[in-house]
Amino acid sequence: MSHRMATLLALLSALALASCTLSNLTPQSRFSDAAYRVNDTARWGQLDLASEYVDASYKSRFLSRRREWGERISVAEVDVVFMNIDREHDRATSEVNLSWLVDGISLYKSVITQTWKSERGQFRLLDEKLKKGDPGLFDEQ
């Protein structure tokens, strides 16, 4: 096989692989990735990483609500239990179950509903509401 033919074959293989990878980036997979990343990184106190998935209009409140996370509040478990994208793929909703401790002693459980929007294919968290459980999860001062 000539050098040109080998180069062309390698290029075509790389393009085919890239095409397969890009086809996996459906709106559902992008939303799923954002929902899991924001909740998992926030759980571990990595708010700088989590806030990359938060809309600018909500970012300040998102950070202030989690001011006690990793200090007085320890999030033991985060489970994204529901995800839904609207037909236009520009709005989405997730529901998250959280188990958390206050001062390492008292265990609480809460369920939050998260509202998302997509801009240019990237999902960003717009708002969160406590659906069920103790309101102490979020610092609202």
C-alpha positions as CSV (number, residue, x, y, z in Angstrom):
1,M,0.0,0.0,0.0
2,S,1.4,3.4,-0.9
3,H,2.1,6.1,1.6
4,R,-0.7,8.3,0.1
5,M,-3.2,5.4,0.3
6,A,-2.3,4.7,3.9
7,T,-2.7,8.4,4.9
8,L,-6.0,8.6,3.1
9,L,-7.2,5.4,4.9
10,A,-6.1,6.8,8.3
11,L,-7.9,10.1,7.6
12,L,-11.1,8.3,6.6
13,S,-10.9,6.1,9.7
14,A,-10.4,9.2,11.9
15,L,-13.4,11.0,10.3
16,A,-15.6,7.9,10.8
17,L,-14.6,7.7,14.5
18,A,-15.3,11.4,15.0
19,S,-18.6,11.0,13.3
20,C,-19.6,8.2,15.7
21,T,-18.5,10.2,18.7
22,L,-20.4,13.3,17.6
23,S,-23.6,11.3,16.9
24,N,-23.7,10.4,20.6
25,L,-24.0,14.0,21.6
26,T,-27.8,14.0,21.3
27,P,-29.8,16.6,23.3
28,Q,-30.7,13.8,25.8
29,S,-27.1,12.8,26.4
30,R,-25.9,16.4,26.7
31,F,-28.7,17.1,29.3
32,S,-27.9,13.9,31.1
33,D,-24.3,14.8,31.3
34,A,-25.0,18.3,32.6
35,A,-27.5,17.1,35.2
36,Y,-25.2,14.4,36.6
37,R,-22.1,16.7,36.5
38,V,-23.7,19.7,38.3
39,N,-25.2,17.5,41.0
40,D,-22.1,15.2,41.5
41,T,-19.5,18.0,41.6
42,A,-21.7,20.1,43.9
43,R,-22.1,17.1,46.2
44,W,-18.3,17.0,46.6
45,G,-18.0,20.8,47.2
46,Q,-16.5,21.5,43.8
47,L,-18.8,24.5,43.2
48,D,-16.5,26.1,40.8
49,L,-16.9,23.1,38.5
50,A,-20.6,22.7,39.2
51,S,-21.3,26.4,38.4
52,E,-20.0,25.8,34.8
53,Y,-23.4,24.1,34.2
54,V,-25.4,26.9,35.8
55,D,-27.0,29.8,33.9
56,A,-25.6,33.2,34.7
57,S,-29.0,34.4,36.0
58,Y,-29.0,31.7,38.7
59,K,-25.3,31.3,39.5
60,S,-25.1,33.6,42.4
61,R,-28.1,32.0,44.1
62,F,-26.8,28.5,43.3
63,L,-23.5,29.3,45.0
64,S,-25.1,31.0,48.1
65,R,-27.6,28.1,48.6
66,R,-24.7,25.7,48.8
67,R,-22.5,27.9,51.0
68,E,-22.7,25.3,53.9
69,W,-22.1,22.3,51.7
70,G,-18.8,20.6,52.6
71,E,-18.7,22.3,56.0
72,R,-21.8,22.1,58.2
73,I,-23.8,20.1,55.6
74,S,-22.3,16.9,54.1
75,V,-24.2,15.5,51.2
76,A,-24.0,11.7,51.5
77,E,-25.8,10.7,48.4
78,V,-27.2,12.3,45.2
79,D,-29.4,10.4,42.9
80,V,-30.9,11.9,39.7
81,V,-34.1,10.0,39.5
82,F,-36.0,11.7,36.7
83,M,-35.1,13.6,33.5
84,N,-37.3,15.1,30.8
85,I,-36.6,17.3,27.8
86,D,-39.3,19.1,26.0
87,R,-40.0,18.5,22.3
88,E,-38.0,21.5,21.1
89,H,-35.0,20.4,23.2
90,D,-34.6,23.9,24.7
91,R,-36.1,23.2,28.2
92,A,-35.6,20.3,30.6
93,T,-36.5,19.1,34.1
94,S,-34.7,16.9,36.5
95,E,-35.6,15.5,39.9
96,V,-32.8,14.7,42.4
97,N,-33.0,12.8,45.7
98,L,-30.4,13.8,48.2
99,S,-29.4,12.3,51.6
100,W,-27.5,14.8,53.7
101,L,-26.1,15.2,57.2
102,V,-25.9,18.3,59.4
103,D,-22.8,18.5,61.6
104,G,-22.2,14.8,60.9
105,I,-25.0,13.8,63.2
106,S,-28.6,14.2,61.8
107,L,-29.5,12.5,58.5
108,Y,-32.1,14.2,56.3
109,K,-33.6,13.4,52.9
110,S,-34.8,15.9,50.3
111,V,-36.0,15.9,46.8
112,I,-35.4,18.9,44.5
113,T,-36.8,19.7,41.1
114,Q,-34.3,21.4,38.7
115,T,-35.3,23.5,35.7
116,W,-32.9,23.7,32.8
117,K,-32.5,25.5,29.5
118,S,-30.4,24.8,26.4
119,E,-28.5,27.5,24.5
120,R,-26.6,26.5,21.5
121,G,-26.8,22.8,22.6
122,Q,-25.5,23.3,26.1
123,F,-27.8,22.8,29.0
124,R,-27.6,25.2,32.0
125,L,-29.4,25.0,35.3
126,L,-32.0,27.8,35.6
127,D,-33.7,27.2,39.0
128,E,-34.2,24.6,41.7
129,K,-37.2,24.1,44.0
130,L,-37.4,21.9,47.1
131,K,-40.2,19.4,46.3
132,K,-40.0,17.4,49.5
133,G,-37.9,17.2,52.7
134,D,-36.1,19.6,55.0
135,P,-35.5,23.1,53.7
136,G,-32.2,23.3,55.6
137,L,-30.5,21.7,52.6
138,F,-30.3,25.1,51.0
139,D,-28.9,28.1,52.8
140,E,-31.5,30.8,52.1
141,Q,-30.1,33.6,54.3
